[in-house]
């Protein structure tokens, strides 16, 4: 059975890479495969035609996207593998603090009377 895989389009991909959404989605997919511990950090191994089918774009569009990503240095195509050249670590998770939430109806200031309004 094939391993399941999902990818994330992260905000820095949209804000800093200056790519169309389709290009970002393809890059995010390749980047996710390149950085996936479970899948061996190999990147995409297969044809551009197969990737086009997986991501629901035409083969010619996929070819154009991969060429643009490679020209800009975001991906590398070598021996049948397409890998991401950008390796950003996610920021370390902070210990979650328990938020203090006070409902103003139950924690209102005392005004000296018992009238709620």
LUMTINU-667323 format. One record per residue: residue in three letters; chain; x, y, z of N, C-alpha, C in turn. Coordinates in steps of 0.2 Angstrom, whole numbers. Layout:
<rs>
<r><residu>ala</residu><chaine>A</chaine><n_x>X</n_x><n_y>Y</n_y><n_z>Z</n_z><ca_x>X</ca_x><ca_y>Y</ca_y><ca_z>Z</ca_z><c_x>X</c_x><c_y>Y</c_y><c_z>Z</c_z></r>
...
</rs>
This chain:
<rs>
<r><residu>unk</residu><chaine>A</chaine><n_x>4</n_x><n_y>-6</n_y><n_z>0</n_z><ca_x>0</ca_x><ca_y>0</ca_y><ca_z>0</ca_z><c_x>4</c_x><c_y>6</c_y><c_z>0</c_z></r>
<r><residu>unk</residu><chaine>A</chaine><n_x>3</n_x><n_y>11</n_y><n_z>-4</n_z><ca_x>7</ca_x><ca_y>17</ca_y><ca_z>-4</ca_z><c_x>6</c_x><c_y>21</c_y><c_z>2</c_z></r>
<r><residu>unk</residu><chaine>A</chaine><n_x>11</n_x><n_y>25</n_y><n_z>4</n_z><ca_x>11</ca_x><ca_y>29</ca_y><ca_z>10</ca_z><c_x>7</c_x><c_y>35</c_y><c_z>8</c_z></r>
<r><residu>unk</residu><chaine>A</chaine><n_x>3</n_x><n_y>38</n_y><n_z>13</n_z><ca_x>-1</ca_x><ca_y>44</ca_y><ca_z>11</ca_z><c_x>4</c_x><c_y>50</c_y><c_z>13</c_z></r>
<r><residu>unk</residu><chaine>A</chaine><n_x>2</n_x><n_y>55</n_y><n_z>9</n_z><ca_x>7</ca_x><ca_y>61</ca_y><ca_z>9</ca_z><c_x>2</c_x><c_y>67</c_y><c_z>8</c_z></r>
<r><residu>unk</residu><chaine>A</chaine><n_x>4</n_x><n_y>72</n_y><n_z>12</n_z><ca_x>1</ca_x><ca_y>79</ca_y><ca_z>11</ca_z><c_x>6</c_x><c_y>84</c_y><c_z>11</c_z></r>
<r><residu>unk</residu><chaine>A</chaine><n_x>5</n_x><n_y>90</n_y><n_z>8</n_z><ca_x>9</ca_x><ca_y>95</ca_y><ca_z>8</ca_z><c_x>6</c_x><c_y>102</c_y><c_z>10</c_z></r>
<r><residu>unk</residu><chaine>A</chaine><n_x>10</n_x><n_y>106</n_y><n_z>12</n_z><ca_x>8</ca_x><ca_y>113</ca_y><ca_z>14</ca_z><c_x>11</c_x><c_y>118</c_y><c_z>10</c_z></r>
<r><residu>unk</residu><chaine>A</chaine><n_x>6</n_x><n_y>123</n_y><n_z>8</n_z><ca_x>9</ca_x><ca_y>129</ca_y><ca_z>5</ca_z><c_x>10</c_x><c_y>134</c_y><c_z>11</c_z></r>
<r><residu>unk</residu><chaine>A</chaine><n_x>16</n_x><n_y>136</n_y><n_z>12</n_z><ca_x>17</ca_x><ca_y>140</ca_y><ca_z>18</ca_z><c_x>18</c_x><c_y>147</c_y><c_z>16</c_z></r>
<r><residu>unk</residu><chaine>A</chaine><n_x>16</n_x><n_y>152</n_y><n_z>21</n_z><ca_x>16</ca_x><ca_y>159</ca_y><ca_z>19</ca_z><c_x>22</c_x><c_y>162</c_y><c_z>16</c_z></r>
<r><residu>unk</residu><chaine>A</chaine><n_x>28</n_x><n_y>159</n_y><n_z>18</n_z><ca_x>34</ca_x><ca_y>162</ca_y><ca_z>14</ca_z><c_x>34</c_x><c_y>160</c_y><c_z>7</c_z></r>
<r><residu>unk</residu><chaine>A</chaine><n_x>31</n_x><n_y>155</n_y><n_z>5</n_z><ca_x>31</ca_x><ca_y>153</ca_y><ca_z>-2</ca_z><c_x>27</c_x><c_y>158</c_y><c_z>-6</c_z></r>
<r><residu>unk</residu><chaine>A</chaine><n_x>22</n_x><n_y>160</n_y><n_z>-3</n_z><ca_x>18</ca_x><ca_y>165</ca_y><ca_z>-7</ca_z><c_x>21</c_x><c_y>172</c_y><c_z>-6</c_z></r>
<r><residu>unk</residu><chaine>A</chaine><n_x>23</n_x><n_y>174</n_y><n_z>-1</n_z><ca_x>26</ca_x><ca_y>181</ca_y><ca_z>0</ca_z><c_x>33</c_x><c_y>182</c_y><c_z>-3</c_z></r>
<r><residu>unk</residu><chaine>A</chaine><n_x>37</n_x><n_y>177</n_y><n_z>-2</n_z><ca_x>44</ca_x><ca_y>179</ca_y><ca_z>-4</ca_z><c_x>46</c_x><c_y>176</c_y><c_z>-11</c_z></r>
<r><residu>unk</residu><chaine>A</chaine><n_x>43</n_x><n_y>171</n_y><n_z>-14</n_z><ca_x>45</ca_x><ca_y>168</ca_y><ca_z>-20</ca_z><c_x>43</c_x><c_y>171</c_y><c_z>-26</c_z></r>
<r><residu>unk</residu><chaine>A</chaine><n_x>38</n_x><n_y>175</n_y><n_z>-26</n_z><ca_x>35</ca_x><ca_y>179</ca_y><ca_z>-31</ca_z><c_x>33</c_x><c_y>174</c_y><c_z>-37</c_z></r>
<r><residu>unk</residu><chaine>A</chaine><n_x>29</n_x><n_y>169</n_y><n_z>-35</n_z><ca_x>27</ca_x><ca_y>164</ca_y><ca_z>-40</ca_z><c_x>19</c_x><c_y>164</c_y><c_z>-40</c_z></r>
<r><residu>unk</residu><chaine>A</chaine><n_x>16</n_x><n_y>162</n_y><n_z>-46</n_z><ca_x>9</ca_x><ca_y>161</ca_y><ca_z>-46</ca_z><c_x>7</c_x><c_y>155</c_y><c_z>-41</c_z></r>
<r><residu>unk</residu><chaine>A</chaine><n_x>0</n_x><n_y>155</n_y><n_z>-40</n_z><ca_x>-2</ca_x><ca_y>150</ca_y><ca_z>-35</ca_z><c_x>-1</c_x><c_y>143</c_y><c_z>-38</c_z></r>
<r><residu>unk</residu><chaine>A</chaine><n_x>-2</n_x><n_y>142</n_y><n_z>-44</n_z><ca_x>0</ca_x><ca_y>136</ca_y><ca_z>-47</ca_z><c_x>7</c_x><c_y>134</c_y><c_z>-46</c_z></r>
<r><residu>unk</residu><chaine>A</chaine><n_x>12</n_x><n_y>138</n_y><n_z>-48</n_z><ca_x>19</ca_x><ca_y>137</ca_y><ca_z>-47</ca_z><c_x>20</c_x><c_y>135</c_y><c_z>-40</c_z></r>
<r><residu>unk</residu><chaine>A</chaine><n_x>17</n_x><n_y>139</n_y><n_z>-35</n_z><ca_x>19</ca_x><ca_y>138</ca_y><ca_z>-28</ca_z><c_x>16</c_x><c_y>131</c_y><c_z>-26</c_z></r>
<r><residu>unk</residu><chaine>A</chaine><n_x>10</n_x><n_y>129</n_y><n_z>-28</n_z><ca_x>8</ca_x><ca_y>123</ca_y><ca_z>-27</ca_z><c_x>12</c_x><c_y>117</c_y><c_z>-29</c_z></r>
<r><residu>unk</residu><chaine>A</chaine><n_x>15</n_x><n_y>118</n_y><n_z>-35</n_z><ca_x>20</ca_x><ca_y>113</ca_y><ca_z>-37</ca_z><c_x>26</c_x><c_y>113</c_y><c_z>-33</c_z></r>
<r><residu>unk</residu><chaine>A</chaine><n_x>29</n_x><n_y>119</n_y><n_z>-32</n_z><ca_x>35</ca_x><ca_y>119</ca_y><ca_z>-28</ca_z><c_x>33</c_x><c_y>116</c_y><c_z>-21</c_z></r>
<r><residu>unk</residu><chaine>A</chaine><n_x>28</n_x><n_y>118</n_y><n_z>-18</n_z><ca_x>26</ca_x><ca_y>115</ca_y><ca_z>-11</ca_z><c_x>26</c_x><c_y>107</c_y><c_z>-11</c_z></r>
<r><residu>unk</residu><chaine>A</chaine><n_x>23</n_x><n_y>105</n_y><n_z>-16</n_z><ca_x>23</ca_x><ca_y>97</ca_y><ca_z>-17</ca_z><c_x>30</c_x><c_y>94</c_y><c_z>-17</c_z></r>
<r><residu>unk</residu><chaine>A</chaine><n_x>34</n_x><n_y>97</n_y><n_z>-22</n_z><ca_x>41</ca_x><ca_y>95</ca_y><ca_z>-22</ca_z><c_x>45</c_x><c_y>96</c_y><c_z>-16</c_z></r>
<r><residu>unk</residu><chaine>A</chaine><n_x>44</n_x><n_y>102</n_y><n_z>-13</n_z><ca_x>47</ca_x><ca_y>103</ca_y><ca_z>-6</ca_z><c_x>45</c_x><c_y>98</c_y><c_z>-1</c_z></r>
<r><residu>unk</residu><chaine>A</chaine><n_x>39</n_x><n_y>97</n_y><n_z>-1</n_z><ca_x>36</ca_x><ca_y>92</ca_y><ca_z>4</ca_z><c_x>39</c_x><c_y>85</c_y><c_z>3</c_z></r>
<r><residu>unk</residu><chaine>A</chaine><n_x>40</n_x><n_y>83</n_y><n_z>-3</n_z><ca_x>43</ca_x><ca_y>76</ca_y><ca_z>-4</ca_z><c_x>50</c_x><c_y>76</c_y><c_z>-3</c_z></r>
<r><residu>unk</residu><chaine>A</chaine><n_x>54</n_x><n_y>82</n_y><n_z>-4</n_z><ca_x>61</ca_x><ca_y>83</ca_y><ca_z>-3</ca_z><c_x>62</c_x><c_y>83</c_y><c_z>5</c_z></r>
<r><residu>unk</residu><chaine>A</chaine><n_x>58</n_x><n_y>85</n_y><n_z>9</n_z><ca_x>59</ca_x><ca_y>86</ca_y><ca_z>16</ca_z><c_x>55</c_x><c_y>80</c_y><c_z>20</c_z></r>
<r><residu>unk</residu><chaine>A</chaine><n_x>52</n_x><n_y>76</n_y><n_z>17</n_z><ca_x>48</ca_x><ca_y>71</ca_y><ca_z>21</ca_z><c_x>52</c_x><c_y>65</c_y><c_z>23</c_z></r>
<r><residu>unk</residu><chaine>A</chaine><n_x>52</n_x><n_y>65</n_y><n_z>30</n_z><ca_x>56</ca_x><ca_y>59</ca_y><ca_z>33</ca_z><c_x>53</c_x><c_y>53</c_y><c_z>31</c_z></r>
<r><residu>unk</residu><chaine>A</chaine><n_x>46</n_x><n_y>52</n_y><n_z>31</n_z><ca_x>43</ca_x><ca_y>46</ca_y><ca_z>30</ca_z><c_x>44</c_x><c_y>43</c_y><c_z>23</c_z></r>
<r><residu>unk</residu><chaine>A</chaine><n_x>45</n_x><n_y>48</n_y><n_z>18</n_z><ca_x>46</ca_x><ca_y>46</ca_y><ca_z>12</ca_z><c_x>53</c_x><c_y>46</c_y><c_z>9</c_z></r>
<r><residu>unk</residu><chaine>A</chaine><n_x>58</n_x><n_y>47</n_y><n_z>14</n_z><ca_x>65</ca_x><ca_y>46</ca_y><ca_z>13</ca_z><c_x>68</c_x><c_y>52</c_y><c_z>10</c_z></r>
<r><residu>unk</residu><chaine>A</chaine><n_x>65</n_x><n_y>58</n_y><n_z>10</n_z><ca_x>68</ca_x><ca_y>64</ca_y><ca_z>8</ca_z><c_x>71</c_x><c_y>64</c_y><c_z>1</c_z></r>
<r><residu>unk</residu><chaine>A</chaine><n_x>67</n_x><n_y>61</n_y><n_z>-4</n_z><ca_x>70</ca_x><ca_y>60</ca_y><ca_z>-11</ca_z><c_x>67</c_x><c_y>65</c_y><c_z>-16</c_z></r>
<r><residu>unk</residu><chaine>A</chaine><n_x>62</n_x><n_y>68</n_y><n_z>-14</n_z><ca_x>59</ca_x><ca_y>73</ca_y><ca_z>-19</ca_z><c_x>55</c_x><c_y>69</c_y><c_z>-24</c_z></r>
<r><residu>unk</residu><chaine>A</chaine><n_x>53</n_x><n_y>72</n_y><n_z>-29</n_z><ca_x>49</ca_x><ca_y>68</ca_y><ca_z>-34</ca_z><c_x>53</c_x><c_y>64</c_y><c_z>-38</c_z></r>
<r><residu>unk</residu><chaine>A</chaine><n_x>51</n_x><n_y>57</n_y><n_z>-39</n_z><ca_x>54</ca_x><ca_y>53</ca_y><ca_z>-43</ca_z><c_x>49</c_x><c_y>50</c_y><c_z>-48</c_z></r>
<r><residu>unk</residu><chaine>A</chaine><n_x>49</n_x><n_y>52</n_y><n_z>-54</n_z><ca_x>44</ca_x><ca_y>50</ca_y><ca_z>-59</ca_z><c_x>44</c_x><c_y>55</c_y><c_z>-65</c_z></r>
<r><residu>unk</residu><chaine>A</chaine><n_x>39</n_x><n_y>54</n_y><n_z>-69</n_z><ca_x>39</ca_x><ca_y>59</ca_y><ca_z>-75</ca_z><c_x>35</c_x><c_y>65</c_y><c_z>-73</c_z></r>
<r><residu>unk</residu><chaine>A</chaine><n_x>36</n_x><n_y>70</n_y><n_z>-77</n_z><ca_x>32</ca_x><ca_y>76</ca_y><ca_z>-76</ca_z><c_x>25</c_x><c_y>75</c_y><c_z>-78</c_z></r>
<r><residu>unk</residu><chaine>A</chaine><n_x>24</n_x><n_y>71</n_y><n_z>-83</n_z><ca_x>17</ca_x><ca_y>69</ca_y><ca_z>-85</ca_z><c_x>13</c_x><c_y>66</c_y><c_z>-79</c_z></r>
<r><residu>unk</residu><chaine>A</chaine><n_x>17</n_x><n_y>62</n_y><n_z>-75</n_z><ca_x>13</ca_x><ca_y>59</ca_y><ca_z>-69</ca_z><c_x>12</c_x><c_y>64</c_y><c_z>-64</c_z></r>
<r><residu>unk</residu><chaine>A</chaine><n_x>17</n_x><n_y>68</n_y><n_z>-63</n_z><ca_x>15</ca_x><ca_y>74</ca_y><ca_z>-58</ca_z><c_x>10</c_x><c_y>78</c_y><c_z>-60</c_z></r>
<r><residu>unk</residu><chaine>A</chaine><n_x>9</n_x><n_y>79</n_y><n_z>-67</n_z><ca_x>4</ca_x><ca_y>83</ca_y><ca_z>-69</ca_z><c_x>-3</c_x><c_y>80</c_y><c_z>-68</c_z></r>
<r><residu>unk</residu><chaine>A</chaine><n_x>-3</n_x><n_y>73</n_y><n_z>-68</n_z><ca_x>-9</ca_x><ca_y>70</ca_y><ca_z>-67</ca_z><c_x>-11</c_x><c_y>70</c_y><c_z>-60</c_z></r>
<r><residu>unk</residu><chaine>A</chaine><n_x>-6</n_x><n_y>69</n_y><n_z>-55</n_z><ca_x>-7</ca_x><ca_y>69</ca_y><ca_z>-48</ca_z><c_x>-10</c_x><c_y>76</c_y><c_z>-46</c_z></r>
<r><residu>unk</residu><chaine>A</chaine><n_x>-7</n_x><n_y>82</n_y><n_z>-49</n_z><ca_x>-9</ca_x><ca_y>88</ca_y><ca_z>-47</ca_z><c_x>-14</c_x><c_y>92</c_y><c_z>-51</c_z></r>
<r><residu>unk</residu><chaine>A</chaine><n_x>-17</n_x><n_y>88</n_y><n_z>-56</n_z><ca_x>-22</ca_x><ca_y>90</ca_y><ca_z>-60</ca_z><c_x>-21</c_x><c_y>96</c_y><c_z>-64</c_z></r>
<r><residu>unk</residu><chaine>A</chaine><n_x>-15</n_x><n_y>96</n_y><n_z>-68</n_z><ca_x>-14</ca_x><ca_y>101</ca_y><ca_z>-73</ca_z><c_x>-12</c_x><c_y>97</c_y><c_z>-79</c_z></r>
<r><residu>unk</residu><chaine>A</chaine><n_x>-11</n_x><n_y>101</n_y><n_z>-85</n_z><ca_x>-10</ca_x><ca_y>98</ca_y><ca_z>-91</ca_z><c_x>-2</c_x><c_y>96</c_y><c_z>-91</c_z></r>
<r><residu>unk</residu><chaine>A</chaine><n_x>0</n_x><n_y>91</n_y><n_z>-95</n_z><ca_x>7</ca_x><ca_y>90</ca_y><ca_z>-95</ca_z><c_x>11</c_x><c_y>96</c_y><c_z>-97</c_z></r>
<r><residu>unk</residu><chaine>A</chaine><n_x>9</n_x><n_y>99</n_y><n_z>-102</n_z><ca_x>13</ca_x><ca_y>105</ca_y><ca_z>-105</ca_z><c_x>13</c_x><c_y>111</c_y><c_z>-100</c_z></r>
<r><residu>unk</residu><chaine>A</chaine><n_x>8</n_x><n_y>112</n_y><n_z>-96</n_z><ca_x>8</ca_x><ca_y>116</ca_y><ca_z>-90</ca_z><c_x>13</c_x><c_y>114</c_y><c_z>-85</c_z></r>
<r><residu>unk</residu><chaine>A</chaine><n_x>13</n_x><n_y>108</n_y><n_z>-83</n_z><ca_x>18</ca_x><ca_y>105</ca_y><ca_z>-78</ca_z><c_x>25</c_x><c_y>106</c_y><c_z>-81</c_z></r>
<r><residu>unk</residu><chaine>A</chaine><n_x>26</n_x><n_y>105</n_y><n_z>-87</n_z><ca_x>33</ca_x><ca_y>106</ca_y><ca_z>-90</ca_z><c_x>35</c_x><c_y>113</c_y><c_z>-89</c_z></r>
<r><residu>unk</residu><chaine>A</chaine><n_x>31</n_x><n_y>118</n_y><n_z>-91</n_z><ca_x>32</ca_x><ca_y>125</ca_y><ca_z>-90</ca_z><c_x>34</c_x><c_y>127</c_y><c_z>-83</c_z></r>
<r><residu>unk</residu><chaine>A</chaine><n_x>30</n_x><n_y>124</n_y><n_z>-78</n_z><ca_x>31</ca_x><ca_y>126</ca_y><ca_z>-71</ca_z><c_x>37</c_x><c_y>123</c_y><c_z>-69</c_z></r>
<r><residu>unk</residu><chaine>A</chaine><n_x>39</n_x><n_y>117</n_y><n_z>-70</n_z><ca_x>45</ca_x><ca_y>114</ca_y><ca_z>-68</ca_z><c_x>51</c_x><c_y>118</c_y><c_z>-71</c_z></r>
<r><residu>unk</residu><chaine>A</chaine><n_x>51</n_x><n_y>120</n_y><n_z>-78</n_z><ca_x>56</ca_x><ca_y>124</ca_y><ca_z>-81</ca_z><c_x>57</c_x><c_y>131</c_y><c_z>-77</c_z></r>
<r><residu>unk</residu><chaine>A</chaine><n_x>51</n_x><n_y>134</n_y><n_z>-76</n_z><ca_x>52</ca_x><ca_y>141</ca_y><ca_z>-72</ca_z><c_x>55</c_x><c_y>140</c_y><c_z>-65</c_z></r>
<r><residu>unk</residu><chaine>A</chaine><n_x>53</n_x><n_y>135</n_y><n_z>-62</n_z><ca_x>56</ca_x><ca_y>133</ca_y><ca_z>-55</ca_z><c_x>63</c_x><c_y>132</c_y><c_z>-55</c_z></r>
<r><residu>unk</residu><chaine>A</chaine><n_x>65</n_x><n_y>128</n_y><n_z>-60</n_z><ca_x>72</ca_x><ca_y>126</ca_y><ca_z>-61</ca_z><c_x>76</c_x><c_y>132</c_y><c_z>-63</c_z></r>
<r><residu>unk</residu><chaine>A</chaine><n_x>74</n_x><n_y>136</n_y><n_z>-68</n_z><ca_x>77</ca_x><ca_y>142</ca_y><ca_z>-70</ca_z><c_x>78</c_x><c_y>147</c_y><c_z>-64</c_z></r>
<r><residu>unk</residu><chaine>A</chaine><n_x>74</n_x><n_y>148</n_y><n_z>-60</n_z><ca_x>74</ca_x><ca_y>152</ca_y><ca_z>-54</ca_z><c_x>78</c_x><c_y>149</c_y><c_z>-48</c_z></r>
<r><residu>unk</residu><chaine>A</chaine><n_x>80</n_x><n_y>143</n_y><n_z>-49</n_z><ca_x>84</ca_x><ca_y>139</ca_y><ca_z>-44</ca_z><c_x>80</c_x><c_y>137</c_y><c_z>-38</c_z></r>
<r><residu>unk</residu><chaine>A</chaine><n_x>74</n_x><n_y>136</n_y><n_z>-39</n_z><ca_x>70</ca_x><ca_y>133</ca_y><ca_z>-33</ca_z><c_x>70</c_x><c_y>126</c_y><c_z>-33</c_z></r>
<r><residu>unk</residu><chaine>A</chaine><n_x>71</n_x><n_y>122</n_y><n_z>-39</n_z><ca_x>71</ca_x><ca_y>115</ca_y><ca_z>-39</ca_z><c_x>77</c_x><c_y>113</c_y><c_z>-43</c_z></r>
<r><residu>unk</residu><chaine>A</chaine><n_x>79</n_x><n_y>107</n_y><n_z>-42</n_z><ca_x>84</ca_x><ca_y>104</ca_y><ca_z>-46</ca_z><c_x>81</c_x><c_y>97</c_y><c_z>-49</c_z></r>
<r><residu>unk</residu><chaine>A</chaine><n_x>83</n_x><n_y>96</n_y><n_z>-56</n_z><ca_x>81</ca_x><ca_y>90</ca_y><ca_z>-59</ca_z><c_x>87</c_x><c_y>86</c_y><c_z>-61</c_z></r>
<r><residu>unk</residu><chaine>A</chaine><n_x>88</n_x><n_y>80</n_y><n_z>-58</n_z><ca_x>94</ca_x><ca_y>76</ca_y><ca_z>-59</ca_z><c_x>92</c_x><c_y>69</c_y><c_z>-58</c_z></r>
<r><residu>unk</residu><chaine>A</chaine><n_x>94</n_x><n_y>65</n_y><n_z>-63</n_z><ca_x>93</ca_x><ca_y>58</ca_y><ca_z>-64</ca_z><c_x>86</c_x><c_y>56</c_y><c_z>-62</c_z></r>
<r><residu>unk</residu><chaine>A</chaine><n_x>81</n_x><n_y>59</n_y><n_z>-65</n_z><ca_x>74</ca_x><ca_y>57</ca_y><ca_z>-64</ca_z><c_x>71</c_x><c_y>59</c_y><c_z>-57</c_z></r>
<r><residu>unk</residu><chaine>A</chaine><n_x>75</n_x><n_y>63</n_y><n_z>-53</n_z><ca_x>72</ca_x><ca_y>66</ca_y><ca_z>-47</ca_z><c_x>72</c_x><c_y>73</c_y><c_z>-48</c_z></r>
<r><residu>unk</residu><chaine>A</chaine><n_x>66</n_x><n_y>76</n_y><n_z>-45</n_z><ca_x>65</ca_x><ca_y>83</ca_y><ca_z>-44</ca_z><c_x>65</c_x><c_y>85</c_y><c_z>-37</c_z></r>
<r><residu>unk</residu><chaine>A</chaine><n_x>70</n_x><n_y>89</n_y><n_z>-35</n_z><ca_x>71</ca_x><ca_y>90</ca_y><ca_z>-28</ca_z><c_x>71</c_x><c_y>98</c_y><c_z>-27</c_z></r>
<r><residu>unk</residu><chaine>A</chaine><n_x>69</n_x><n_y>100</n_y><n_z>-21</n_z><ca_x>68</ca_x><ca_y>107</ca_y><ca_z>-19</ca_z><c_x>75</c_x><c_y>109</c_y><c_z>-17</c_z></r>
<r><residu>unk</residu><chaine>A</chaine><n_x>77</n_x><n_y>115</n_y><n_z>-19</n_z><ca_x>84</ca_x><ca_y>118</ca_y><ca_z>-17</ca_z><c_x>83</c_x><c_y>122</c_y><c_z>-11</c_z></r>
<r><residu>unk</residu><chaine>A</chaine><n_x>77</n_x><n_y>123</n_y><n_z>-8</n_z><ca_x>76</ca_x><ca_y>128</ca_y><ca_z>-3</ca_z><c_x>74</c_x><c_y>123</c_y><c_z>3</c_z></r>
<r><residu>unk</residu><chaine>A</chaine><n_x>78</n_x><n_y>124</n_y><n_z>9</n_z><ca_x>77</ca_x><ca_y>120</ca_y><ca_z>15</ca_z><c_x>76</c_x><c_y>124</c_y><c_z>21</c_z></r>
<r><residu>unk</residu><chaine>A</chaine><n_x>70</n_x><n_y>126</n_y><n_z>22</n_z><ca_x>68</ca_x><ca_y>130</ca_y><ca_z>28</ca_z><c_x>66</c_x><c_y>126</c_y><c_z>33</c_z></r>
<r><residu>unk</residu><chaine>A</chaine><n_x>68</n_x><n_y>127</n_y><n_z>39</n_z><ca_x>66</ca_x><ca_y>123</ca_y><ca_z>45</ca_z><c_x>60</c_x><c_y>127</c_y><c_z>48</c_z></r>
<r><residu>unk</residu><chaine>A</chaine><n_x>55</n_x><n_y>123</n_y><n_z>50</n_z><ca_x>49</ca_x><ca_y>126</ca_y><ca_z>53</ca_z><c_x>52</c_x><c_y>129</c_y><c_z>60</c_z></r>
<r><residu>unk</residu><chaine>A</chaine><n_x>49</n_x><n_y>135</n_y><n_z>62</n_z><ca_x>51</ca_x><ca_y>137</ca_y><ca_z>69</ca_z><c_x>49</c_x><c_y>132</c_y><c_z>74</c_z></r>
<r><residu>unk</residu><chaine>A</chaine><n_x>53</n_x><n_y>132</n_y><n_z>79</n_z><ca_x>52</ca_x><ca_y>127</ca_y><ca_z>85</ca_z><c_x>45</c_x><c_y>129</c_y><c_z>88</c_z></r>
<r><residu>unk</residu><chaine>A</chaine><n_x>42</n_x><n_y>124</n_y><n_z>90</n_z><ca_x>35</ca_x><ca_y>125</ca_y><ca_z>93</ca_z><c_x>37</c_x><c_y>127</c_y><c_z>100</c_z></r>
<r><residu>unk</residu><chaine>A</chaine><n_x>33</n_x><n_y>132</n_y><n_z>102</n_z><ca_x>33</ca_x><ca_y>135</ca_y><ca_z>108</ca_z><c_x>28</c_x><c_y>131</c_y><c_z>113</c_z></r>
<r><residu>unk</residu><chaine>A</chaine><n_x>30</n_x><n_y>131</n_y><n_z>119</n_z><ca_x>26</ca_x><ca_y>128</ca_y><ca_z>124</ca_z><c_x>19</c_x><c_y>132</c_y><c_z>124</c_z></r>
<r><residu>unk</residu><chaine>A</chaine><n_x>14</n_x><n_y>129</n_y><n_z>124</n_z><ca_x>8</ca_x><ca_y>132</ca_y><ca_z>124</ca_z><c_x>6</c_x><c_y>135</c_y><c_z>131</c_z></r>
<r><residu>unk</residu><chaine>A</chaine><n_x>4</n_x><n_y>141</n_y><n_z>131</n_z><ca_x>2</ca_x><ca_y>144</ca_y><ca_z>137</ca_z><c_x>-6</c_x><c_y>143</c_y><c_z>137</c_z></r>
<r><residu>unk</residu><chaine>A</chaine><n_x>-8</n_x><n_y>142</n_y><n_z>143</n_z><ca_x>-15</ca_x><ca_y>142</ca_y><ca_z>144</ca_z><c_x>-18</c_x><c_y>149</c_y><c_z>144</c_z></r>
<r><residu>unk</residu><chaine>A</chaine><n_x>-22</n_x><n_y>151</n_y><n_z>139</n_z><ca_x>-24</ca_x><ca_y>158</ca_y><ca_z>139</ca_z><c_x>-29</c_x><c_y>159</c_y><c_z>145</c_z></r>
<r><residu>unk</residu><chaine>A</chaine><n_x>-29</n_x><n_y>165</n_y><n_z>147</n_z><ca_x>-34</ca_x><ca_y>167</ca_y><ca_z>152</ca_z><c_x>-39</c_x><c_y>171</c_y><c_z>149</c_z></r>
<r><residu>unk</residu><chaine>A</chaine><n_x>-45</n_x><n_y>168</n_y><n_z>149</n_z><ca_x>-51</ca_x><ca_y>170</ca_y><ca_z>146</ca_z><c_x>-56</c_x><c_y>172</c_y><c_z>152</c_z></r>
<r><residu>unk</residu><chaine>A</chaine><n_x>-58</n_x><n_y>178</n_y><n_z>152</n_z><ca_x>-63</ca_x><ca_y>180</ca_y><ca_z>157</ca_z><c_x>-69</c_x><c_y>183</c_y><c_z>153</c_z></r>
<r><residu>unk</residu><chaine>A</chaine><n_x>-75</n_x><n_y>180</n_y><n_z>155</n_z><ca_x>-81</ca_x><ca_y>182</ca_y><ca_z>152</ca_z><c_x>-83</c_x><c_y>188</c_y><c_z>156</c_z></r>
<r><residu>unk</residu><chaine>A</chaine><n_x>-84</n_x><n_y>193</n_y><n_z>152</n_z><ca_x>-86</ca_x><ca_y>200</ca_y><ca_z>156</ca_z><c_x>-93</c_x><c_y>199</c_y><c_z>159</c_z></r>
<r><residu>unk</residu><chaine>A</chaine><n_x>-97</n_x><n_y>194</n_y><n_z>158</n_z><ca_x>-103</ca_x><ca_y>193</ca_y><ca_z>161</ca_z><c_x>-102</c_x><c_y>190</c_y><c_z>168</c_z></r>
<r><residu>unk</residu><chaine>A</chaine><n_x>-97</n_x><n_y>186</n_y><n_z>169</n_z><ca_x>-96</ca_x><ca_y>183</ca_y><ca_z>175</ca_z><c_x>-91</c_x><c_y>186</c_y><c_z>179</c_z></r>
<r><residu>unk</residu><chaine>A</chaine><n_x>-86</n_x><n_y>190</n_y><n_z>176</n_z><ca_x>-81</ca_x><ca_y>193</ca_y><ca_z>180</ca_z><c_x>-81</c_x><c_y>200</c_y><c_z>179</c_z></r>
<r><residu>unk</residu><chaine>A</chaine><n_x>-87</n_x><n_y>203</n_y><n_z>180</n_z><ca_x>-87</ca_x><ca_y>210</ca_y><ca_z>179</ca_z><c_x>-85</c_x><c_y>214</c_y><c_z>186</c_z></r>
<r><residu>unk</residu><chaine>A</chaine><n_x>-83</n_x><n_y>220</n_y><n_z>185</n_z><ca_x>-81</ca_x><ca_y>224</ca_y><ca_z>191</ca_z><c_x>-87</c_x><c_y>225</c_y><c_z>195</c_z></r>
<r><residu>unk</residu><chaine>A</chaine><n_x>-86</n_x><n_y>225</n_y><n_z>202</n_z><ca_x>-91</ca_x><ca_y>226</ca_y><ca_z>207</ca_z><c_x>-93</c_x><c_y>233</c_y><c_z>207</c_z></r>
<r><residu>unk</residu><chaine>A</chaine><n_x>-99</n_x><n_y>235</n_y><n_z>206</n_z><ca_x>-100</ca_x><ca_y>242</ca_y><ca_z>206</ca_z><c_x>-104</c_x><c_y>244</c_y><c_z>212</c_z></r>
<r><residu>unk</residu><chaine>A</chaine><n_x>-105</n_x><n_y>239</n_y><n_z>217</n_z><ca_x>-108</ca_x><ca_y>241</ca_y><ca_z>223</ca_z><c_x>-115</c_x><c_y>239</c_y><c_z>224</c_z></r>
<r><residu>unk</residu><chaine>A</chaine><n_x>-118</n_x><n_y>236</n_y><n_z>218</n_z><ca_x>-125</ca_x><ca_y>234</ca_y><ca_z>218</ca_z><c_x>-125</c_x><c_y>227</c_y><c_z>215</c_z></r>
<r><residu>unk</residu><chaine>A</chaine><n_x>-131</n_x><n_y>224</n_y><n_z>217</n_z><ca_x>-132</ca_x><ca_y>217</ca_y><ca_z>214</ca_z><c_x>-136</c_x><c_y>217</c_y><c_z>208</c_z></r>
<r><residu>unk</residu><chaine>A</chaine><n_x>-137</n_x><n_y>222</n_y><n_z>205</n_z><ca_x>-141</ca_x><ca_y>223</ca_y><ca_z>199</ca_z><c_x>-136</c_x><c_y>221</c_y><c_z>193</c_z></r>
<r><residu>unk</residu><chaine>A</chaine><n_x>-137</n_x><n_y>216</n_y><n_z>189</n_z><ca_x>-132</ca_x><ca_y>214</ca_y><ca_z>184</ca_z><c_x>-131</c_x><c_y>219</c_y><c_z>178</c_z></r>
<r><residu>unk</residu><chaine>A</chaine><n_x>-136</n_x><n_y>224</n_y><n_z>177</n_z><ca_x>-135</ca_x><ca_y>229</ca_y><ca_z>171</ca_z><c_x>-133</c_x><c_y>235</c_y><c_z>174</c_z></r>
</rs>
